[in-house]
């Protein structure tokens, strides 16, 4: 420790340290958000997710003692609250996405609020369809795991159900053109479950992730119906194409297509936007694939030879 610091006025020293920190904000390409139009609020996004899960799985989450005599009132309250918060958070995200988050006029804020309300209402219209798909996901978990004793157990205990629930919410916002918020939602679910699903991925019905830790599903994945993944599966990009100036090329398909009724076992890695795993395939544990596989194929690695030394 530099004891010479104590020869100076502590308040003056702290003031200088503050000034030094502020100067880093003024540097080119500095990471900060200093302005009058705030970014989406992480705490509000998470609270909104929790309310949406109460709507999609009534009686399973925070709200108890629900019955058909009071559920309409409660769900009505939740939908009203979700709409108000989503409208505000979407308008913030839109403002930021247009590059106006540091300086935004009153008229622009009103325009973004109007667009935010339109997108929020359209999203809420899709909740019954999201719930239908989630019911099929829960059934797939129950049918796909003999250790699962009931639908209730799947909803309460399976991280795959938590991850796919957040994915299906975030995906609808993603395809509605809502910036930033879907990624905030999916990364929150990633931190909770260890399952990383990009909201841009397209996932069919009756999807089941067993155990789940370490699963990665990339942005441009296409996954069919009745697909089952185990822990550690990566559906990723083979490489990242660049343009003549060395910048990443965006908007191209980089991740594989998985057709219907495919099972992919633990720690398998499937890479590439042109890679297609045909329907009814089984991909064994620890397989590394960068080429397409015909329907009905089983792919495994050769049995390793054990060597035991006394």
C-alpha positions as CSV (number, residue, x, y, z in Angstrom):
1,X,0.0,0.0,0.0
2,X,1.2,3.5,-0.9
3,X,1.3,5.2,2.5
4,X,2.0,8.6,0.8
5,X,-1.8,8.7,0.1
6,X,-2.4,9.4,3.7
7,X,-0.4,12.6,3.5
8,X,-3.2,14.2,1.5
9,X,-6.8,15.3,2.4
10,X,-8.9,12.1,2.0
11,X,-11.8,14.1,0.5
12,X,-9.6,15.7,-2.1
13,X,-8.1,12.3,-2.9
14,X,-11.6,10.8,-3.4
15,X,-12.7,13.7,-5.5
16,X,-9.7,13.2,-7.8
17,X,-10.4,9.5,-8.0
18,X,-14.0,10.4,-9.0
19,X,-12.7,12.8,-11.7
20,X,-10.3,10.1,-13.0
21,X,-13.3,7.7,-13.3
22,X,-15.5,10.3,-15.1
23,X,-12.7,10.8,-17.7
24,X,-12.9,7.2,-18.7
25,X,-16.5,7.8,-19.7
26,X,-15.4,10.5,-22.1
27,X,-13.1,8.2,-24.0
28,X,-14.0,7.1,-27.5
29,X,-16.0,3.8,-27.6
30,X,-16.5,4.1,-23.9
31,X,-19.2,1.7,-22.4
32,X,-21.8,3.9,-20.7
33,X,-25.4,5.0,-21.1
34,X,-25.7,8.6,-19.9
35,X,-28.7,10.4,-21.2
36,X,-32.4,11.3,-20.6
37,X,-34.0,8.2,-22.2
38,X,-33.3,5.2,-19.9
39,X,-32.6,1.6,-21.2
40,X,-35.0,-1.3,-20.4
41,X,-34.8,-2.1,-16.7
42,X,-33.5,-5.5,-15.9
43,X,-35.5,-5.8,-12.6
44,X,-38.8,-4.8,-14.4
45,X,-38.1,-7.3,-17.2
46,X,-37.6,-10.2,-14.7
47,X,-40.7,-9.2,-12.7
48,X,-42.7,-9.1,-16.0
49,X,-41.4,-12.6,-16.8
50,X,-42.6,-13.9,-13.4
51,X,-46.0,-12.4,-14.0
52,X,-46.2,-14.0,-17.4
53,X,-45.3,-17.4,-15.9
54,X,-48.2,-16.9,-13.4
55,X,-50.5,-16.3,-16.3
56,X,-49.2,-19.3,-18.3
57,X,-49.1,-21.7,-15.3
58,X,-51.8,-20.4,-12.9
59,X,-51.5,-21.8,-9.4
60,X,-47.9,-23.1,-9.9
61,X,-45.9,-20.0,-9.2
62,X,-46.3,-17.1,-6.7
63,X,-50.1,-16.9,-6.7
64,X,-51.8,-19.6,-4.5
65,X,-55.4,-20.6,-3.6
66,X,-56.6,-19.9,-7.1
67,X,-59.9,-21.3,-8.3
68,X,-62.4,-20.5,-11.1
69,X,-64.1,-18.1,-8.8
70,X,-61.2,-15.7,-8.6
71,X,-58.8,-16.6,-11.4
72,X,-60.4,-14.3,-13.9
73,X,-59.9,-11.3,-11.6
74,X,-56.3,-12.2,-10.9
75,X,-55.4,-12.9,-14.5
76,X,-57.1,-9.6,-15.6
77,X,-54.9,-7.7,-13.1
78,X,-51.7,-9.5,-14.2
79,X,-52.4,-8.8,-17.9
80,X,-53.1,-5.2,-17.3
81,X,-49.9,-4.8,-15.3
82,X,-47.8,-6.7,-17.8
83,X,-49.2,-4.6,-20.6
84,X,-48.3,-1.3,-18.8
85,X,-44.8,-2.5,-18.1
86,X,-44.1,-4.1,-21.4
87,X,-45.3,-0.9,-23.2
88,X,-42.8,1.2,-21.3
89,X,-39.9,-1.3,-21.6
90,X,-40.5,-1.9,-25.3
91,X,-40.6,1.9,-26.0
92,X,-37.3,2.2,-24.2
93,X,-35.7,-0.6,-26.2
94,X,-37.0,0.9,-29.5
95,X,-35.5,4.3,-28.6
96,X,-32.2,2.7,-27.8
97,X,-32.3,0.6,-31.0
98,X,-32.8,3.7,-33.1
99,X,-29.7,5.3,-31.6
100,X,-31.8,8.0,-29.9
101,X,-31.4,6.9,-26.3
102,X,-29.1,9.7,-25.3
103,X,-31.2,12.5,-26.8
104,X,-34.9,11.7,-27.6
105,X,-37.5,14.4,-28.2
106,X,-41.0,14.4,-26.5
107,X,-42.6,13.6,-29.8
108,X,-40.3,10.6,-30.4
109,X,-41.0,9.3,-27.0
110,X,-44.7,9.5,-27.7
111,X,-44.2,7.6,-31.0
112,X,-42.2,4.9,-29.3
113,X,-44.8,4.6,-26.5
114,X,-47.5,4.1,-29.2
115,X,-45.5,1.4,-31.0
116,X,-44.6,-0.2,-27.7
117,X,-48.3,-0.4,-26.8
118,X,-49.1,-2.0,-30.2
119,X,-46.4,-4.6,-29.8
120,X,-47.4,-5.3,-26.2
121,X,-51.1,-5.9,-27.2
122,X,-50.1,-8.1,-30.1
123,X,-47.8,-10.1,-27.8
124,X,-50.6,-10.6,-25.3
125,X,-52.9,-11.9,-28.0
126,X,-50.4,-14.7,-28.5
127,X,-50.4,-15.9,-24.9
128,X,-53.1,-18.6,-25.5
129,X,-51.0,-20.1,-28.3
130,X,-47.8,-19.9,-26.2
131,X,-49.7,-21.7,-23.4
132,X,-50.9,-24.4,-25.9
133,X,-47.3,-25.1,-26.9
134,X,-46.1,-25.2,-23.3
135,X,-48.7,-27.8,-22.5
136,X,-47.2,-30.0,-25.2
137,X,-43.7,-29.3,-23.9
138,X,-44.8,-30.4,-20.4
139,X,-46.4,-33.5,-21.8
140,X,-43.2,-34.3,-23.7
141,X,-41.2,-34.1,-20.5
142,X,-43.6,-36.4,-18.7
143,X,-43.6,-38.9,-21.6
144,X,-39.9,-38.7,-22.2
145,X,-38.6,-39.3,-18.7
146,X,-39.7,-42.3,-16.6
147,X,-38.5,-40.5,-13.5
148,X,-41.2,-37.8,-14.0
149,X,-44.3,-38.8,-11.9
150,X,-46.7,-36.0,-13.1
151,X,-47.1,-32.9,-15.1
152,X,-46.9,-30.9,-11.8
153,X,-43.4,-32.3,-11.2
154,X,-42.3,-31.3,-14.7
155,X,-43.5,-27.7,-14.2
156,X,-42.0,-27.4,-10.7
157,X,-38.8,-29.2,-11.0
158,X,-37.5,-29.4,-14.6
159,X,-35.0,-26.7,-15.7
160,X,-35.8,-27.5,-19.3
161,X,-39.4,-26.4,-18.8
162,X,-38.3,-23.2,-17.2
163,X,-35.9,-22.5,-20.1
164,X,-38.4,-23.3,-22.8
165,X,-41.1,-21.2,-21.1
166,X,-38.8,-18.2,-21.2
167,X,-37.8,-19.0,-24.7
168,X,-41.3,-19.2,-26.0
169,X,-42.1,-15.8,-24.4
170,X,-38.9,-14.2,-25.7
171,X,-39.3,-15.7,-29.2
172,X,-42.7,-14.1,-29.7
173,X,-41.2,-10.7,-28.7
174,X,-38.2,-11.4,-31.0
175,X,-40.4,-12.1,-34.1
176,X,-42.4,-8.9,-33.3
177,X,-39.3,-7.0,-33.8
178,X,-38.7,-6.0,-30.1
179,X,-35.0,-5.3,-29.7
180,X,-32.8,-6.1,-26.6
181,X,-35.6,-7.4,-24.3
182,X,-35.8,-10.9,-25.7
183,X,-32.0,-11.3,-25.1
184,X,-32.3,-10.0,-21.6
185,X,-35.0,-12.6,-20.9
186,X,-33.2,-15.5,-22.4
187,X,-29.9,-14.6,-20.7
188,X,-31.8,-14.4,-17.3
189,X,-33.1,-17.9,-18.0
190,X,-29.6,-19.0,-19.0
191,X,-28.2,-17.8,-15.6
192,X,-31.0,-19.7,-13.8
193,X,-31.0,-23.0,-15.6
194,X,-27.6,-23.3,-17.4
195,X,-29.6,-23.7,-20.7
196,X,-28.7,-21.1,-23.4
197,X,-31.5,-20.7,-26.0
198,X,-31.3,-17.7,-28.3
199,X,-34.7,-16.2,-28.8
200,X,-34.2,-16.2,-32.5
201,X,-34.1,-20.0,-32.8
202,X,-37.2,-21.7,-34.2
203,X,-38.4,-24.6,-32.1
204,X,-41.4,-26.8,-32.8
205,X,-43.9,-28.5,-30.5
206,X,-43.4,-31.1,-27.8
207,X,-39.8,-30.1,-27.2
208,X,-37.9,-31.7,-24.2
209,X,-34.5,-30.9,-22.7
210,X,-33.6,-33.6,-20.2
211,X,-31.4,-32.5,-17.3
212,X,-30.3,-29.6,-19.5
213,X,-27.1,-28.1,-18.0
214,X,-24.8,-26.8,-20.7
215,X,-27.2,-27.0,-23.6
216,X,-26.6,-24.3,-26.3
217,X,-29.1,-23.5,-29.1
218,X,-28.0,-20.9,-31.5
219,X,-29.9,-18.0,-33.1
220,X,-30.6,-19.6,-36.5
221,X,-31.3,-23.1,-35.4
222,X,-34.5,-24.7,-36.8
223,X,-35.8,-27.5,-34.6
224,X,-38.8,-29.7,-35.5
225,X,-41.5,-31.4,-33.4
226,X,-40.8,-34.1,-30.8
227,X,-37.1,-33.4,-30.5
228,X,-35.3,-34.4,-27.3
229,X,-32.0,-33.1,-26.1
230,X,-29.8,-34.2,-23.2
231,X,-27.3,-32.1,-21.2
232,X,-24.3,-30.6,-22.8
233,X,-25.7,-30.6,-26.4
234,X,-24.4,-27.7,-28.6
235,X,-26.3,-26.7,-31.7
236,X,-23.8,-24.1,-32.8
237,X,-22.0,-22.3,-35.7
238,X,-19.2,-24.0,-37.6
239,X,-17.5,-20.7,-38.4
240,X,-18.2,-17.0,-38.6
241,X,-18.0,-15.6,-42.1
242,X,-16.5,-12.2,-42.6
243,X,-16.7,-9.6,-45.3
244,X,-13.7,-8.1,-47.2
245,X,-13.0,-5.8,-44.3
246,X,-12.9,-8.6,-41.8
247,X,-16.3,-7.7,-40.2
248,X,-18.6,-10.5,-39.2
249,X,-21.4,-11.1,-41.8
250,X,-24.7,-11.1,-40.0
251,X,-28.1,-12.4,-41.0
252,X,-27.0,-15.7,-42.5
253,X,-28.0,-19.2,-41.3
254,X,-25.1,-20.4,-39.1
255,X,-26.7,-23.1,-37.0
256,X,-28.1,-26.6,-37.8
257,X,-31.5,-27.8,-38.7
258,X,-32.9,-30.6,-36.6
259,X,-36.0,-32.3,-38.1
260,X,-38.8,-34.1,-36.3
261,X,-38.4,-37.0,-33.8
262,X,-34.7,-36.6,-33.3
263,X,-32.9,-37.6,-30.1
264,X,-29.5,-36.0,-29.3
265,X,-27.6,-37.5,-26.4
266,X,-25.3,-35.8,-23.9
267,X,-22.4,-33.7,-25.0
268,X,-23.0,-34.1,-28.7
269,X,-21.9,-31.1,-30.8
270,X,-23.7,-30.3,-34.1
271,X,-22.4,-27.3,-36.1
272,X,-23.1,-25.4,-39.3
273,X,-25.9,-23.7,-41.0
274,X,-26.0,-26.2,-43.8
275,X,-26.0,-29.2,-41.4
276,X,-29.4,-31.0,-41.4
277,X,-30.2,-33.9,-39.0
278,X,-33.0,-35.8,-40.7
279,X,-36.2,-37.0,-39.0
280,X,-36.1,-40.0,-36.7
281,X,-32.3,-39.8,-36.3
282,X,-30.5,-40.7,-33.0
283,X,-27.2,-38.8,-32.3
284,X,-25.1,-40.5,-29.7
285,X,-23.2,-39.0,-26.8
286,X,-20.1,-36.9,-27.5
287,X,-20.6,-37.1,-31.3
288,X,-19.1,-34.2,-33.3
289,X,-21.0,-33.5,-36.5
290,X,-20.4,-30.9,-39.2
291,X,-22.3,-32.7,-42.0
292,X,-25.9,-33.6,-42.7
293,X,-27.3,-37.0,-41.7
294,X,-30.0,-38.8,-43.6
295,X,-33.4,-39.5,-41.9
296,X,-33.5,-42.6,-39.7
297,X,-29.8,-42.7,-39.1
298,X,-28.1,-43.5,-35.8
299,X,-24.7,-41.9,-35.3
300,X,-22.3,-42.9,-32.6
301,X,-18.6,-42.7,-31.9
302,X,-16.6,-45.9,-31.8
303,X,-16.4,-47.6,-28.5
304,X,-13.3,-46.3,-26.7
305,X,-10.8,-48.9,-25.4
306,X,-10.3,-48.9,-21.6
307,X,-6.8,-49.2,-20.3
308,X,-6.5,-50.1,-16.6
309,X,-3.1,-50.0,-14.8
310,X,-2.6,-51.8,-11.6
